[in-house]
Amino acid sequence: MAGNSTSFSQQLAARLAPYIGDFNAQMWIKSVARRELGLAPEDLTVKHLAPLIDGLRPFLQTLMGRTTADNLLQQIRREVH
């Protein structure tokens, strides 16, 4: 989403927020970015989407159930490029 002033992590958080709340979305992205990629959220780009989704999956499956979480993550994967 080049040319957009909203960072990639903010775009991803906005897609998660309706399901887990804005604060949780931001914190989970921050946690996964640092733990899995060694990056700050503001340094994330679309090339980091696959490892972010893989890192977020366990959190979301615990909260939402496997099917709902997997459907949400598939939707995010389709929408973010």
C-alpha positions in Angstrom: 0.0 0.0 0.0 2.7 2.4 -1.1 2.0 6.1 -0.8 -0.2 5.6 2.3 0.9 7.5 5.4 -0.4 4.8 7.6 2.3 2.3 8.5 2.0 -1.3 7.6 1.7 -2.3 11.3 -1.1 0.3 11.8 -2.9 -1.1 8.8 -2.6 -4.6 10.1 -3.8 -3.5 13.6 -6.8 -1.8 12.1 -7.9 -5.1 10.5 -7.4 -7.0 13.8 -8.9 -4.3 16.1 -12.6 -5.1 15.5 -12.0 -8.6 16.8 -9.5 -8.1 19.6 -9.5 -4.4 20.3 -7.1 -1.7 19.2 -4.8 -2.0 22.2 -4.5 -5.8 21.9 -3.9 -5.6 18.2 -1.1 -3.1 18.6 0.5 -5.0 21.4 0.3 -8.4 19.7 1.8 -7.0 16.5 4.6 -5.4 18.5 5.2 -8.6 20.4 5.4 -10.8 17.4 7.5 -8.3 15.4 10.1 -8.2 18.1 10.0 -11.9 19.0 9.8 -13.4 15.6 11.5 -10.8 13.4 13.6 -8.7 15.8 12.0 -5.5 14.4 10.1 -2.6 15.8 6.5 -2.4 14.5 7.3 0.8 12.6 9.9 -1.2 10.6 7.5 -3.8 9.4 6.6 -4.0 5.7 4.4 -6.2 3.6 7.3 -8.7 3.1 6.9 -9.5 6.8 3.2 -10.5 6.5 3.7 -14.3 6.4 5.8 -14.5 9.6 3.5 -12.0 11.3 0.5 -14.1 10.5 2.3 -17.2 11.7 3.2 -15.5 14.9 -0.3 -14.1 15.5 -2.1 -17.4 14.7 -1.6 -19.0 18.2 -2.9 -15.9 20.0 -5.9 -15.6 17.8 -6.7 -19.3 17.8 -6.8 -19.2 21.6 -9.0 -16.2 21.7 -11.3 -16.9 18.7 -11.0 -20.6 18.0 -9.1 -22.1 15.1 -11.6 -21.7 12.3 -12.5 -18.1 13.0 -8.8 -17.1 13.5 -7.7 -18.9 10.3 -10.5 -17.3 8.3 -9.5 -13.8 9.6 -5.9 -14.4 8.8 -6.7 -15.6 5.3 -8.8 -12.5 4.8 -5.9 -10.3 6.0 -3.5 -12.1 3.7 -5.8 -11.4 0.7 -6.4 -7.7 1.6 -2.8 -6.6 2.5 -0.4 -6.3 -0.4 
